[in-house]
Amino acid sequence: MKTFLQTLMSQVPGIALGITGGVALTFATLESRVERMLDAKLDAQLARLLPLVQSRPAPASVVMQPQDSREELRLIREQLAVLATRQPLEAPPPTEPEEEARPAPTPEQVEASRQSQWVLADAVTRGRWTEADQQRFHQALRAVTRDEREAMEQRLSLAINSGQLRPVPGDER
């Protein structure tokens, strides 16, 4: 589909001859006459559209006037002062979360905990943490409770980080 401008430009030679009464014109003259015609059409379109645009209400200003802002800030400060002087509402006493009833550790868990503590204490005494120690330690930790496992892993990390234990790669003795 051709645009208006493409159609107009394809008709320029015929329009030019019609405007000039059959007299040949230079391209510059022809171009200026076509531009004036187009300008006239655009001005006519603008004249029709301008009243439509002007009839729409202008958007409300979002920016507050300085005086309004000061007044609003003063009101907010007053409200905050009133709220600050009020007696606080009595909050209900905080309820303590009920601790889940944990079952007593089984004899197997107690023995595994004792074993992991022994492995760690023996390694600290020697000052070395070998692969064999690691295997026995983790084997014992499989049977203990989650809390006990976390506590023992924390003790191991603390011993290594404080320099009490030195990890020994391989089977170095």
C-alpha positions as a Markdown table, in Angstrom:
| # | Residue | x | y | z |
|---|---|---|---|---|
| 1 | Met | 0.0 | 0.0 | 0.0 |
| 2 | Lys | 1.4 | 3.4 | -1.0 |
| 3 | Thr | 1.7 | 6.2 | 1.4 |
| 4 | Phe | 0.2 | 9.6 | 0.6 |
| 5 | Leu | 3.7 | 11.0 | 0.0 |
| 6 | Gln | 4.6 | 8.2 | -2.4 |
| 7 | Thr | 1.4 | 8.7 | -4.3 |
| 8 | Leu | 1.9 | 12.5 | -4.4 |
| 9 | Met | 5.5 | 12.2 | -5.6 |
| 10 | Ser | 4.4 | 9.8 | -8.4 |
| 11 | Gln | 1.9 | 12.4 | -9.5 |
| 12 | Val | 4.3 | 15.4 | -9.3 |
| 13 | Pro | 5.0 | 15.7 | -13.1 |
| 14 | Gly | 1.3 | 15.8 | -13.9 |
| 15 | Ile | 0.5 | 18.2 | -11.0 |
| 16 | Ala | 3.4 | 20.4 | -12.1 |
| 17 | Leu | 2.1 | 20.7 | -15.6 |
| 18 | Gly | -1.3 | 21.4 | -14.3 |
| 19 | Ile | -0.1 | 24.1 | -11.9 |
| 20 | Thr | 2.0 | 25.9 | -14.5 |
| 21 | Gly | -0.5 | 25.6 | -17.2 |
| 22 | Gly | 1.6 | 23.3 | -19.3 |
| 23 | Val | 4.8 | 25.4 | -19.0 |
| 24 | Ala | 7.9 | 23.4 | -18.0 |
| 25 | Leu | 9.5 | 24.4 | -14.7 |
| 26 | Thr | 12.8 | 23.8 | -13.2 |
| 27 | Phe | 13.0 | 21.1 | -10.5 |
| 28 | Ala | 13.7 | 23.6 | -7.8 |
| 29 | Thr | 10.6 | 25.7 | -8.6 |
| 30 | Leu | 8.5 | 22.6 | -8.9 |
| 31 | Glu | 9.8 | 21.3 | -5.5 |
| 32 | Ser | 9.1 | 24.6 | -3.7 |
| 33 | Arg | 5.5 | 24.7 | -5.1 |
| 34 | Val | 4.9 | 21.1 | -3.9 |
| 35 | Glu | 6.3 | 22.0 | -0.5 |
| 36 | Arg | 4.0 | 24.9 | -0.2 |
| 37 | Met | 1.0 | 22.7 | -1.2 |
| 38 | Leu | 2.0 | 20.2 | 1.4 |
| 39 | Asp | 2.5 | 22.9 | 4.0 |
| 40 | Ala | -0.9 | 24.2 | 3.3 |
| 41 | Lys | -2.4 | 20.8 | 3.7 |
| 42 | Leu | -0.5 | 20.3 | 7.0 |
| 43 | Asp | -1.7 | 23.7 | 8.3 |
| 44 | Ala | -5.3 | 22.7 | 7.5 |
| 45 | Gln | -4.9 | 19.4 | 9.4 |
| 46 | Leu | -3.3 | 21.2 | 12.3 |
| 47 | Ala | -6.1 | 23.7 | 12.4 |
| 48 | Arg | -8.6 | 20.9 | 12.7 |
| 49 | Leu | -6.7 | 19.0 | 15.4 |
| 50 | Leu | -5.6 | 21.9 | 17.5 |
| 51 | Pro | -9.1 | 22.6 | 19.0 |
| 52 | Leu | -9.4 | 18.9 | 20.0 |
| 53 | Val | -6.0 | 19.0 | 21.8 |
| 54 | Gln | -6.8 | 22.3 | 23.6 |
| 55 | Ser | -10.2 | 21.1 | 24.8 |
| 56 | Arg | -8.6 | 18.3 | 26.9 |
| 57 | Pro | -8.0 | 19.4 | 30.5 |
| 58 | Ala | -4.4 | 19.8 | 31.5 |
| 59 | Pro | -3.1 | 17.2 | 33.9 |
| 60 | Ala | -3.1 | 18.2 | 37.5 |
| 61 | Ser | 0.2 | 19.3 | 38.9 |
| 62 | Val | 1.9 | 16.7 | 41.0 |
| 63 | Val | 4.5 | 19.0 | 42.5 |
| 64 | Met | 3.3 | 20.6 | 45.8 |
| 65 | Gln | 3.6 | 24.3 | 46.3 |
| 66 | Pro | 6.3 | 25.1 | 48.9 |
| 67 | Gln | 3.7 | 26.6 | 51.3 |
| 68 | Asp | 1.5 | 23.5 | 51.1 |
| 69 | Ser | 4.5 | 21.3 | 51.8 |
| 70 | Arg | 5.5 | 23.3 | 54.9 |
| 71 | Glu | 1.9 | 23.1 | 56.2 |
| 72 | Glu | 1.7 | 19.4 | 55.5 |
| 73 | Leu | 5.0 | 18.8 | 57.3 |
| 74 | Arg | 3.8 | 20.8 | 60.3 |
| 75 | Leu | 0.7 | 18.6 | 60.5 |
| 76 | Ile | 2.7 | 15.4 | 60.2 |
| 77 | Arg | 5.0 | 16.6 | 63.0 |
| 78 | Glu | 2.0 | 17.5 | 65.2 |
| 79 | Gln | 0.5 | 14.0 | 64.6 |
| 80 | Leu | 3.8 | 12.3 | 65.4 |
| 81 | Ala | 4.1 | 14.3 | 68.6 |
| 82 | Val | 0.6 | 13.3 | 69.7 |
| 83 | Leu | 1.4 | 9.7 | 68.9 |
| 84 | Ala | 4.7 | 9.8 | 70.9 |
| 85 | Thr | 3.0 | 11.1 | 74.0 |
| 86 | Arg | 0.2 | 8.5 | 74.0 |
| 87 | Gln | 0.4 | 5.6 | 76.3 |
| 88 | Pro | 1.6 | 2.6 | 74.3 |
| 89 | Leu | -1.0 | -0.1 | 73.8 |
| 90 | Glu | -0.5 | -3.0 | 76.1 |
| 91 | Ala | 0.9 | -5.7 | 74.0 |
| 92 | Pro | 0.0 | -9.2 | 75.0 |
| 93 | Pro | 2.9 | -11.0 | 76.8 |
| 94 | Pro | 5.1 | -12.8 | 74.3 |
| 95 | Thr | 4.3 | -16.4 | 74.1 |
| 96 | Glu | 7.3 | -18.6 | 74.4 |
| 97 | Pro | 7.4 | -21.1 | 71.6 |
| 98 | Glu | 6.8 | -24.5 | 73.0 |
| 99 | Glu | 9.9 | -26.6 | 72.6 |
| 100 | Glu | 9.2 | -29.8 | 70.7 |
| 101 | Ala | 9.3 | -32.8 | 72.9 |
| 102 | Arg | 12.4 | -34.6 | 71.9 |
| 103 | Pro | 12.7 | -38.2 | 72.6 |
| 104 | Ala | 15.5 | -39.4 | 74.9 |
| 105 | Pro | 18.6 | -40.5 | 73.0 |
| 106 | Thr | 18.8 | -44.2 | 72.4 |
| 107 | Pro | 21.7 | -46.2 | 73.8 |
| 108 | Glu | 23.1 | -46.4 | 70.3 |
| 109 | Gln | 23.1 | -42.6 | 69.9 |
| 110 | Val | 24.8 | -42.2 | 73.3 |
| 111 | Glu | 27.5 | -44.7 | 72.4 |
| 112 | Ala | 28.0 | -43.0 | 69.0 |
| 113 | Ser | 28.3 | -39.6 | 70.7 |
| 114 | Arg | 30.8 | -41.0 | 73.1 |
| 115 | Gln | 32.8 | -42.5 | 70.2 |
| 116 | Ser | 32.9 | -39.3 | 68.2 |
| 117 | Gln | 34.0 | -37.4 | 71.3 |
| 118 | Trp | 36.8 | -40.0 | 71.9 |
| 119 | Val | 38.0 | -39.8 | 68.3 |
| 120 | Leu | 38.2 | -36.0 | 68.5 |
| 121 | Ala | 39.9 | -35.9 | 71.9 |
| 122 | Asp | 42.5 | -38.5 | 70.7 |
| 123 | Ala | 43.2 | -36.5 | 67.6 |
| 124 | Val | 43.6 | -33.3 | 69.6 |
| 125 | Thr | 46.0 | -35.1 | 71.9 |
| 126 | Arg | 48.1 | -36.1 | 69.0 |
| 127 | Gly | 47.7 | -32.7 | 67.3 |
| 128 | Arg | 46.9 | -34.4 | 63.9 |
| 129 | Trp | 43.7 | -35.2 | 62.0 |
| 130 | Thr | 44.2 | -38.2 | 59.8 |
| 131 | Glu | 41.9 | -39.8 | 57.2 |
| 132 | Ala | 41.3 | -42.7 | 59.6 |
| 133 | Asp | 40.2 | -40.2 | 62.3 |
| 134 | Gln | 37.9 | -38.6 | 59.8 |
| 135 | Gln | 36.3 | -41.9 | 58.8 |
| 136 | Arg | 35.8 | -43.0 | 62.4 |
| 137 | Phe | 34.4 | -39.6 | 63.3 |
| 138 | His | 31.9 | -39.5 | 60.5 |
| 139 | Gln | 30.9 | -43.1 | 61.0 |
| 140 | Ala | 30.1 | -42.3 | 64.6 |
| 141 | Leu | 28.2 | -39.1 | 63.7 |
| 142 | Arg | 25.8 | -41.0 | 61.4 |
| 143 | Ala | 24.1 | -42.4 | 64.5 |
| 144 | Val | 23.9 | -39.3 | 66.7 |
| 145 | Thr | 21.1 | -36.7 | 66.9 |
| 146 | Arg | 21.2 | -33.7 | 64.6 |
| 147 | Asp | 22.0 | -31.3 | 67.5 |
| 148 | Glu | 24.9 | -33.6 | 68.7 |
| 149 | Arg | 26.2 | -33.8 | 65.2 |
| 150 | Glu | 26.3 | -30.0 | 64.7 |
| 151 | Ala | 27.9 | -29.6 | 68.1 |
| 152 | Met | 30.7 | -32.1 | 67.3 |
| 153 | Glu | 31.3 | -30.7 | 63.9 |
| 154 | Gln | 31.6 | -27.3 | 65.5 |
| 155 | Arg | 34.2 | -28.6 | 68.0 |
| 156 | Leu | 36.2 | -30.2 | 65.2 |
| 157 | Ser | 36.2 | -26.9 | 63.2 |
| 158 | Leu | 37.2 | -25.0 | 66.3 |
| 159 | Ala | 40.1 | -27.4 | 67.0 |
| 160 | Ile | 41.4 | -27.1 | 63.4 |
| 161 | Asn | 40.9 | -23.3 | 63.3 |
| 162 | Ser | 42.6 | -22.8 | 66.6 |
| 163 | Gly | 45.6 | -24.8 | 65.6 |
| 164 | Gln | 45.0 | -27.7 | 68.0 |
| 165 | Leu | 44.6 | -30.0 | 65.1 |
| 166 | Arg | 46.5 | -30.1 | 61.9 |
| 167 | Pro | 44.9 | -32.0 | 59.0 |
| 168 | Val | 47.3 | -34.6 | 57.6 |
| 169 | Pro | 46.8 | -35.5 | 54.0 |
| 170 | Gly | 47.1 | -39.2 | 53.0 |
| 171 | Asp | 48.4 | -41.7 | 55.5 |
| 172 | Glu | 51.3 | -39.6 | 56.8 |
| 173 | Arg | 52.1 | -40.6 | 60.3 |
